[in-house]
Amino acid sequence: MYEPQVSIVIPTYNIVENSQVNDFDLLLTLLGKQTYPYVEIIVMDNASNDGTVELLKEYKNDGVITFFSAPDQGKFDAINSGLMRAKGKYVSFLSCDDFYHDIMGIEKAVSLMEEEESDFCCFPSYFCSSDNVIVFEPAILNVFQVVPCPRQAMFFKKSALQELGYFDSKFKLLADYDLTIRLMLNGYAGVILADNIVTVKAPVQTEKHTIQSNAELSHIFHKNYRSMYPMTDEVLDRMVNISEVPQELLEKFADFFPDESRDEFFEQYESMYNFRVQNR
């Protein structure tokens, strides 16, 4: 039986200096224990100068990874470079301190995507912030309001990302969210895997740089929704800060989901909006 290859792309930078060597080793160790046999690991290093390249050479010599080290323009530029080199039908993107805690995780995701002939797959994750760990359940019905799940909790069909032109790397923090929105707006088929298979560390830069994150969010909404509704500064400000969507635009968003999900879509919208207002 045909079993498609999977490519895991991991951007790195100075993991020795940043005390991430143990995390990276855990990531690779658990990838090596995956029950799915056809996995390639591509590490895209941003010209590290702290001993990371030497460490990567050891992993390469042991046959664990393929890696490339050259200056990049941010993690999504690096991910795009890795994606272009990927041989897999399906691709996934981890940071150097994330890991698949379920050794059957890749097998489960690939099996479901093959069965459903889907273009992307989302699943629950353990999401570790600086002071908390939560179970992040995919919120695909809220995709046009908020990030529905971390990119690490997704698998993608490589051909779909090629057709969309990869990640828009001008967004340094939220290019993955922009890509997810574009997948939905362009009618690519998604599927939800019920199993929690990955542990994700919250992006430090996103936590630290709220102003930049909100600015990118505003640009992403404007870029993707401007052909559907007048995206004025007031509309954008309310969407970014409290997830409020004008009714006319909300009705258009609902059309991207099956009719049987319509009531739940509006309920989830209201729930998210009320949560954001109460927690401002």
N, C-alpha and C positions, 0 to 999 in steps of 0.2 A: 504494500500500500504506500502511495506517495505521502511523504511527510515533508512539508515545506520548511526551509531554513528560516531561522530567526536571528536577527542582528540586534545586539544590545550596544548602544552608543553611550559612552561615558566621558564627559569633559572633565579635565583635571587641570589644576594649577597649584604648584608648590604644596603638595599634600604633606611633605615632610615638615616643612616650616610651620604648617597649619595644624600639626598634630592629628592628621587624618589617616596615617598609615594603617593603624589597626582597623579603622572603619573600612578602608579600602580592601584590606586583606579579607575581612569578613564578607564583604560584598562578593569578591571573587571566589572565595571558598564555597559560599552558598550557591553561586551560579554553577560551580563545578559539581554540586550535588543534585542539580535539577534532573528530574526524570526524563525530560525531553532531550533527545540526544543531538539535535541539529541546531546548535547555537554557536554563533561567532560573537566575540567580544571585541569591540573597537574602542580604543581609548584615544581621545583627541586632547593632547596636552598643549597648553598655552606657553610653550617655550620656558618651562620651569627651570629655575637656576639654583635649586636647593638640594639636589640629590634625587629629585623625583624621576628624572629621566633615567638615571642609573637603576633605580628601583624597577621602573617599567621594563627596562631591558632584561632584567632578571625574569620577570613574568613572561616576557616574550620568548626568551630562550627556553623556558620550561613548557612552551606551547600553550600557555593559558590565554594570551591576548595577542591582538595586533595593535600597534600604537603608532601614532604620528605626533611629532612635536614641532610646532611652529607657532609664531605669534598669531593670535586671532583677535577679532573685534568683539569679543564677548562670548558667553556660553552658547548662545543660539547660533552664532556664526560658526563656532566649533562643532555644534551638533549638526548643522547643515553640511559641513565638510565630511563628517562621519557618515551622514545619511547618503551622501553621494557615493561613498565607497562601499556602502553596505550591500551584501549579496543576498540578504534574506528577502523573502516575500513579505514577512512581517518585521516590524521594527519597534523597539522600545528605548526609552531614554532615562537613564538613572544618573543621579549625582554620585560623587565618590563616597558619600556616607549613607546612601540608601541601601536596601537589600531586600531580596525576595525571601521572606521567612517561611513560605510554603514551598517545599522542594518540588511539588507537583504544579506550581503556579503557572509556569510557561506552558506546560502540557495542557492545562485546563483552558487557558486563554486561547491557544491555537486551535484546540479541538472545537471550542464554541464558535470561533470566527469562521472556521472551515464549514461547520455545520450550518451556520446562519448566512454564510457568504457575505459577511459584514466587512466594512471598511475600517472600523475602529471599535475598540472594546474598552469599557470602563469597569472598574471594580473598587470595592472598599479598600481602605488602607488605614494603617496606624499612622497618625500624623503627629509628629513630635515637635512641639514648639519649645521655646527656651524654658518654659515653666509648666508644661502640661503635655499629656498624651491623650488624644481623642481618636475615636473611630470616625473617619471621614467617609461618609456614605455618598456615593455619586448622586448628584442633584441635577440630572440631565434636563429636567423640565424647567430648571432655573438658569439654563446655560446662557440666555440672552441678558440676564441680570448680573450674575456673579460667576466666578470660576466654579465649574461643576465638580471638579476633582483635580488632584495634582496630575501633571503630565506623567509622573512616575507610576500612577495608577491607571495607565492606559497602554494599549497596544494599537499599532496602526498598520494598515496595509501600505507598504512602501509606495506602490503605484498611485495611491490617492494623494499622498503628500507630494509626489512629483508633479501631479496634475495641478495642484494648488500652488506650486512654486515654493515649497518648503516653508520654513519658519520665516517670518518677516523680522530680520535681525536688527532692524532699527529700534525695535522694542527690546530693551536690555533686560527687563524684569518679567514682562507678561506676554512675550511672543507666543508662548504655548496656549494661553487663553485666546489670543487672536486666532490662532490656527484652529482651535476647537470651534469657535464661532463660524469660521469659514467652512469647516466641514459640514456643519449643520445647515448653513444658508445655501450651500451648493448641493444639498440633497444626498450626501454620503450616508450610508447606512451604519448605524451604531447598534451595539448590543451591550447588555449589562451582565457581567459575571458576578454571581452572588457571593463568591468566596473572597475573603480578605487574604491577599497573598503577598502584600508588600508593606514594608515599613519605610516611611518618608520623613526626612528631617526638614523642618520648615526653612525656607530660603532666608538666610541671614540678611541678605541685601534688601529683600522685600520688606522684612520686619523693620529694618533700620531706616529705609528711605520711603516713608509713606507719601511724601509730597510727589516724588518721582513716580511712584506706583500709581497714584491717583491721576497724575498727568497722562501717563500712558493709557490708563483705563479710559479717560476722556477721548484720547485720540483713537483708540480702538473702536469705541462706540461710534464716533463720528465717521470713521473710515468705513465701517461695515453697515451702518444703518442709514446713512445720509440719503441713499436712493429710495428709502422707504418712508422717511418722515423728516421734516425740517429739524435738524439737530442744532438748536440754538444753544447759547451758553447756559441759559437757565435750565433747559431740558437736560443737558449733559451734566450740569452740577447736581441736579436732583437724582439722576440715574447713578452717578458715581457715589454720592454720599448716603442715599437712602434707598437705592434700587427702585425708585418710582419711575414707571414707564407710562407715557401718555396712552390713553385708551385705544386710539386709532392704531398706534404702533403695536400695542399689546395684542390686538386682534390679528394683526399680520403675523406676529410671532406664533400665535396659537396654530396657524395654518401649517406650520412646519412639523406638527405632531399628528398622529392618527386621531381620527374623530373620537374614538373611544377614550382618548386621554384628555380631551378638551376640558372637561370639568375639573379634573385633577390639576391640569396646567394652571387654571385660574386660581384654584385653591392654593397651590404651591407659590404662585406669584404673591398672593395676599399675605401668606405666611412669612415669606422672605421680606416683603416690604415692611410689615409690622415689626418683625424682629429688628430690622435695621433702624427703624424710627425709635424703637424703645432703647436701643443700645448705642445711640449717638454719643 
